[in-house]
Amino acid sequence: MQFLCKLKSFEGGLPPVLEEWVVTKKENLETGSCLFSSNFQLMDAAEDPFFLIFGEFHVKNLKNAPIKYSKWKIFSIACANLNADVQIVYFKTTTTGVQVLGSDFIKECVQFVHSFIKERPKLHNKMAGAVANKCAANIKAISYLQMQGIPVLYDLRHFENTLLRGRYVEKTFCRFYVDRTICEANIHETLKVTRSIVRAIVPSNLIHYYEDELLSLNCFLGRIFKSFSGKKLRMSHINSNVFKGLGAVLAQYIHPDAEEAFEKFKELHDPKKAVTFMATLTAVRSQLMHAILRDEQKILKRLQMMDDDDTPGPSQRARLNN
């Protein structure tokens, strides 16, 4: 806080409530991490399922910072619902000059957040699963969640990129996620037809990617219908698009503040102080962003209500044919 309030962006000081909140998080921020426990309230209060998203954001090439502290990663975990309402609930900042963001690091963070949710049965029952890039760095975290009975879906954009490396353009799941209205009554038939389509058009050396995802989808949707019987949904927002966008905006806010701080305060050449500062800056910027998001979500509900009114009945919907 001593450095933060001397930056141009915060010359007027922080809102008193936010300043008090930062003080309560001091111990965690000194380790570079922060849990936004209040941000679970959106998911806890709503009668809707949610899922976790996790990944890292980059704050690169900070001028005035020592070379070993010029590149930072912010590993973040967010909760999102089926309407694309997203709230970051946890982050941990690191730089290669202090700690490497590897598979054990990621697993530890994901396990921490999942344990927090698991201690709250009502919240845990609403959790459908998680969405992530199934890269090598995330495998330990994904395996941990799967061992806990939590399915993990391949983020659709990363899934498409994986198939592109195999010289194949994804054409099946993009329709499954966007076009199909799914309910408890049609889920098994929908997955069956999707599997038959995959086997008919996808190259044999890539089919295993789809087979793995269809199993995860079955479990993910099964968790939703177990807790929300009778629910109808579309999967168009079950991805990390908004999450990635928020991360990019957050990094853009953090970058100039951090450059200014490293120029003004040589104390930040101390690794412990640098980690605490970057975590505090990230926490404050995140909370200011969350306040805007909550206001936007209230307004965007008007579009959701219109969509609910216009959703066609079963007899009007296009059918998948074998």
N, C-alpha and C positions, 0 to 999 in steps of 0.2 A: 504493500500500500504506500509506503514512503516514496517509492519511485513513481508509481502509477499516477498519483494525484498531482505530480509536477510536470506531466506531459500536456501538450497543447490540447489534446482531445478531451482532457478531463480537468481543465483549468477551473471550471465552475464547481468542481467536486462531484462526487457520486450522490445519487439519491440516498437519503439516510437509511432506508430499508436495505438497499443493496450494500451499503458500507457495513452495516451491522452483520449482514449475511456473510460477507467476506471474512470478517473477524471470526465468525463461528467455524469457518472452513480453514483457518490458518494452518492447523496441524497437517491436514491432508495436502494443502497447496505446497507445503514445504517438501513434499515427496513428489511433486509434479502432477498430482492427480486431484480429481474432484468428482464426487457423486452428487448429482442434482436430484435428491430424493423427492422434492416437491414436484418435479416434472413428470413423475409417475402418476400424478393425480388425474391428468387428462385421460389416461388409459383406465385408471381405477374407477373413475366416475361414470365413464361411458359404458353403455350396454353393447359393446362391440368387441370383437377380437383385435389383438394387436400382435406385432412381431418385432423382433430385434433386427437391427442392421448394424454391422460394424465394419470399420475400415479406417484408414489413416488419411490425414490432410497434411499438406506440405507448406511450410513457410521457408522459402529458400533465399539464399544469397542476401543475407542481411548485411548491409553496409555498416561499418563501424564496429561490428562484433568481431571478436577473435575468430580466426579461421575455423577452429574446431567447434565454435558455437554459431556458425553462420547459417547452418541448415538444421531446421527443426521439423519434427514430425509430431502431429497431434493424433494419437490413436483415440477414436471416438466410438461410442456405442449409443444408438438412438432407439427409441420406441416409435413405431409408426402404426397407424390403423389403415383400414381398407379405403379410407377417403383421402389418403396422402397427407394426413396430419402427422407431422414429425416433430419430436422433441429430443434433443440430445440429453441423455441421462448420466453420461459418464465420459470422462476423457483422462488421458495421461499424456503429458508432454515429455519429449525426450530429444536429445541431440546425440550424434555419434561421438561427440566429445565427452559424453557422460555415460550413455547406455545405448545398446543396440536394440532396435525394435525387431525382435525375432519371434519365432513361433512360441517359445515359452512365455515371453512377454505378453503376447496377444492372448494366449490361453489363460494366463493369470488374470487378466483384465475381464475377459468374458466370464470366467468362473466366478469372479467377485460379484459381477452384476447379476448373473443367474442365481447365485446364492441369496442375494438380497430379495429377488423376486420370489424365490421358492419359499422364503420365510413368510410370505403373504399369500396364503392359499387362494383367496379370491382373485388376486392379480395373476397368479400363476395359472389358474384355470382358464383365463382369458387369452393366455399366450399361445398362439398357434404354432410358432416356430421362429426361425431366423432366416435372414437373407444375407448372403455374403459372396464374395469372389472365392471360388474354391481353388485358390492358389496354394503353393507349398507352405507359405508363411502362415496360412489360416488353418491348415489341416489339423493341428493339435486341438485348436479351439473347437473346430467342427466336430471332431471325434468325441471331445468331452461332452458337447451338447447332445450328440446322438446317443451316447451312453446313458444320458439322463432322460432319454425318451423324447428329446426335442428335435424335430426334423429341421434340416437346414436346406433351403433352396438355393440353387445357383442363381445369383443375380443375372437377370435375363441379358443385359448388355454384355457382361463378361462371358456368359454362356455362348452368345452369338460370336464373340471374338475368338473363343476357343475353337468353335467349328470352322471359322474362317481360316484359322491356321491349318485346318485339315482340308482346305479348299472346298468348303461347302457353305452355302448360304442358308441360314436357319429360316424355315418357312412354316413350321408346324406350331411351335410353342407361342410364337408371336400372335397367332390367331387364337390359340387356346386362352391366352392371357387377356386378350382384348375383346374378342367377339362373343365368347360364350358366357351365358348366365348360368351359374352353377348352383345346385341345391342338393339336399340330401337324397332326393329321389332320383337324380340323374347322374350323380358323381361316378358311380361304378361304370355305367354305360359310356359316359363321356371319356373316362380314362381308357376303357376297352377300345373304343373307336380310335382314340388318339394313338394308342399303341399299335393298332393295325396300320394306321397311316404311316407311322414312323417306319415300320418294318417294310412298307411298300416303297418308300421313296428315299430313305436315308441310306447312304453308303454303309456297308456292313461293318467297316472298321470304326464307324462313329456311333453306331447304334447304342453301345454301352453307356454313352453319355446320357442319352434319352431314357434308357431303362432305369438308370440310377435316379434321374430326376422324377420319373413317373412314380417310383416308390416313395420318394420324399414328398411329392405332391399329394399322394394318397394319405400319407400320415398327417401332413400339414392340414389338409382339408378335413380329415377325420377328427382332428382335435377341435377344429372350429365347430363342426356339426354336433360333436359330443357336448359342448358347452352352450351352443346356440342352435338348438334343434329348430328346424323350420326356416332357418335363415337362407336368403338368396343373395348371391354375391357375384361380382366380377373381379378378376384378378389384375386389372390393368394398372393398379397402383402398388402391387406387391413387387417392388423393386427398390433400387437405391437412388433413383434419379433425383428426388428432392433432397435426400440426405447429402449426395455429392454436391448439389448446388449450394446447400447451406454451408458445407465445408469450404467451398471455394470462396463464398462471400466472407465467411469468418476469417479465412487466411488473408483476404484482401484488407480487412480492417486491422488485423494484428500486425501486418508487415510494416506499415509506416510508423506505428506506435513503437514497435520493437527497435526499429532503426534509430529513432530519436532517442530512445532510452539508452541504447548501447553507446551512443555518441556522448550523451550528457553524463552518464554515471559509470565511471570506471570500476565501481564496486561490482558491477555485473560481470566483470571478468572472473569473478569467483564463481565456480560451477554451481555451488549450492544456491547462491543468491540469484544466479541466472535462471535456474530451474524454477525457483519459487516465483520469480518475477513473471516468467513466461506462462506459468500455470495461472497466476493471479490475473494477468491480462486476458488470457483465454477464457477464464471463468466469468469475468466481468463482461467481456464482449458477448459471450454466449448468453448470459442472462438478459442483456439488453436486446439481443436478437430474439430470444424466447418471448419477451413481452410483446414484440411486434407480431410474432407468429400467432400468439394467442388471440390478438385482436383480429388478425386476418382470418383465422379459422372460424370465428363467429360470423364474419361476413360471408365467407365461402359456403357456409351451411345453406345459404339461400339457393345456391346452385344445386347442392345435393338434394334439397327438398323438391326442386323442380324435376330433377332426374328421377327421383322416386315416384313422382306422379306420372311421369312419362314412360316408365318401364313397362314394356309390353307384357301381356299375360301369356301363359304357356301356349295357348293356341295361336298366338301371333308371332312367336319366336321362330326363327329359322332352325331347322333340325339338322343334326349331323347324321349322315347316312353311311351305313357300312358299305 
